[in-house]
Amino acid sequence: MKKLIALLLFMTLVFPVAAMAEKPVLMMATTTSTDNTGLLDVLKPAFESDTGIDLRWTAVGTGKALAMGKNCDVDVLLVHAPASEKKFVEEGYGTDRTQLMYNDFVIVGPVADPAKVKGMSVSDALKTIAGSATPFCSRGDNSGTHKKELSLWKASGMPVPEKDAWYIQTGQGMLPTINMASEKNAYTMTDRGTFIKYAASHNGNPPMVVLVEGDGVLFNQYSAMAVNTKNCPQAKYDLAMKFIDWMAAPGTQKLIGDFKLMGKQLFTPNAGK
């Protein structure tokens, strides 16, 4: 009898504590760039402290992130392929698309710049790379970066060189693609934030350098969307909106703007603009 009373007393004390310790969990699909740069590692504890919500994420290309939203695998998305995002909303898979921050894409290559594209416009650089058949590494993974790269080939008046031997499709994330480009003495296109992370891993003296930048077509917008409960009834819309609103709030926008590596800003906040 004493053992039973002791057990009941133990359960009375322990279970309320366990219940109090449980936090609501928000599942997010996001791009490799927000993960690779370390931004989410800074935002997660701040978000949890402010809201009591445990943020968990899977970092994949934007195409795969959108597919996870369609398949009801996550509650919220943080991605960077505006045309695909708008289509995602129009088709009823997402709601409340909110722009949050941006950086830009850059074309990087070996320090020696074998095709001599430094300082060119994007169109001229791609034409020169193609004309000289200099190796170019593409992510080839339907990510936001890959989608953007494909659009730039087309905007330059050229077909995507998918069948050319010098055009290498890695099927991998951004950091592995940059590393492969370095190994093959090739060019590639990356978001600036991930390149800064790559440069930092080489103590600021990487074998790959930025060669083409500043062209208006390289603008790279990041936005968040809640998964539509009409398609995914179990999606945690209330938690998703708390995350989106928190990301757009002035304090978080400042946190994003203050996030730097090697003294360089990786993302510029622009919620509400």
N, C-alpha and C positions, 0 to 999 in steps of 0.2 A: 504493500500500500504506500509506504514511504517513497519507494522508487517511482510509483505511478505519479504521486503528487509532485515529486521532483521533476519528472519528465514534463508534466503539464506546465509547471512553473517555467521550465526552460523554454518550452515552445511559446509560451505567452510573452517571454522577454525577447526571444530571437526573431520570431516571424514579423512583428511590427517593424523591427529594425531593418530586416531584409526588404520589406515592402517599401520602407522609406528610402532605401538605398537604390532601388530600381529607378532608372531615369528613362523617359521616353526616348526612343531611338529614331533618328531621321536618316534614311538611306539616300545617298546622292550618287549620281553618275556624273563624272566630270572629265575634263581633258587631262592629258598627261602633263601639260604645261603648268597647270595650277598645282599639281602634285610635285612634279620634278623641281620646280623652283623653290619649294618649301613654304609657299604662301599659305597653304591649308594647315600646315603644322603651326603656323602663327595664329590663324583665325579660329581653329577648333577650340583651344582652351578658352579663348575670349568669348566665343559663342556659348559654350557650355556654362561659363561663369555667369553670363548675362541672362540666360534663358533656362538653364537646367536641362537642356536637351543634348543628348549624346549624338554628335554628328559622325557618321561613318560614310566612307566613300569608296567607289571603285573608279580608278583612273584609266580611261581608254580613249581611243579616238572619238571625235564627236559623232561620227556615224554609228559607232557601237553604243555610245551613250544614248543617242536618240532611240535606238532599237531597244535598249533596256527600259526606256520610258514607255515605249509602245507595248512591251511585254509585261508591264506592271512589276518590274523587278526593283524599282526605286520610287522615291517620293518626289524628288526634285532633281533638276539638271542645272549644271553650270558649264556652259559650252561656248564655242566661238565660231559658228558658221551661220551668220544671219539669215541667208536665203533658206537654208534647211530648217532653221528654227521657226521661221514664219510659216513654212509649209507644215511643219509639225503641229503648230497651233491651228492653222486653217483646217487641217484634217481631223481636229478634235482630240488630239493626243495630249496637248499641253495647254496651259492657261497662264495668264499674268506674266507674260514675258517682260522682263525688266532689265534694261542695260545697266551694267554696274561698273565696268572698268575697261580700259583698252591698253594695248601696247602696239607694236608694229612688227611686221615680218621683215626679215633681212635675208639677202643671199650671201652665204658665206662660202669660203673656199680656202685652198692652201695659201700660205703666205706668199709663195712665188707667183700666184695668180696666173696659171698657165695659159688661160684664154684671154688674159688682159681685159677683164671686164670692170675693173675698179672704177667707180664713179659714173658708170653708165646708167641710163634708165633701165627699168626692168625689161622692157621690150627689147632694147638693143642688147642687153646682157644675154637674154635667152637666145636670141638669134645668133649671137656670136658663139655661145656655147654649142648650140646645135650645128652651126656651120663648121666648127672646128672638131666636132665629135669628141669634145672633152667630156670625161665621165661626169655624170650628174646623178646624185642619189635622191630618189623620191621615196617618201614614206610608203606610198602605195597601199594605204590602209583605210581609206575613206574617212580619215580624220578631218577636222576643220582645216588644218594646215595642208593636207593633201588636196582637199577640195579647192582651196585657194590657189595652190600651185597649178592645178589643172586649168583653172579659169585664166591664169596669167599666160599660159602657153597659147590658149585660144585667143586671148585679147591681143597677143603679139602677132596674130595672123598665121599661126602655125598649128598643125595638128599635134596632139600630144604624142611624143615620140616613144610610145610604149613598146614598139617592136624593134627599136634600134638598140644595138649592143651596148652603146655607151650610156644608155638610160637604165639605171639600176633601181628596181623597186624592192625596197628592203622589207616591207610588210611589218615594220617595227615602229616603236615610239620615237620621239624626237631625239633624245640623247643617244640611243643606239644608232640612229641614222646619222647623226653628226659624227659619231665615232667611226662608222663605216666609211663615210665620205673621207675622213682623215686618212684612213688606211688605204683607200683607193685613189688618193690624190684627186678627189672629185669635189664638185660643188654641191650644195644643197640649199634648201630654203627652210628657215626656222623662225619661230617667234623669238623676239629679242630677249624676253625673260629667260627662256631656256638656254639661249646662247650665253647669257651672263652667268648662269649657273655652270655651264660647261667651262667657260673661261676661268671661273673661280676654282674649279677642280684642277686646273693646270696652273694655279698660283698666279693667275692674271696674264700668263704668257702662253696661250694655246697655239697649237700648230695650225688651227683654222682661224680665219679672221673675217670680219665683216667687210664686204667688198661693194655691195649694192644696198643702198638705204635711202630713206627720205622721199621716195616716190610715193605720191598720194595713194596709189593703188595698193600699197602695203599696209594700210590701216587695218587693225585687228581688234574688233569689238568682242567683248565677253558679256554674256547675259545669262540670267537665271530664269527658269520656268518651273512652275508646279505641274506635276503630272495630273491630268484631268480625271477626276473621279467618275465622270460619265463613262470613261473607258476602263478605268481601274478603280472600282468601288472601294477597295481596301487601302488605296493610297492615302497617306496622312497629309491631307491638304492643309490642315490648320498648322501643322509643324512646318510644312514647306513654306507657307506664307510668313511664318515667324522668321524663318531663315532669310527669305528674300527681303523682307522689311528690315531685318537687322543688317544685312549686307548693304542696303541702300541708305542706312542711317548715317548721319554726319560723323559719329565717332568711328564707325567701321570704315567709312570712306577715308578718313584720316589714317587709320591703321594700314589700309591698303597702300595709300600714297607714301607712307613712311617706310614701307617694306623695301629694303635695299640689300644688295650684295656688292661688295667691293666699292661701296659708296655710290652705286648706280641704282636708280629707281627702275623696278621691273614692271610695274603696272601703274597707270594713271586713272584714278577714280573719276567716273562721269555719270553717276546715277542722277536722274532728273534733268539731264541735259539733252 
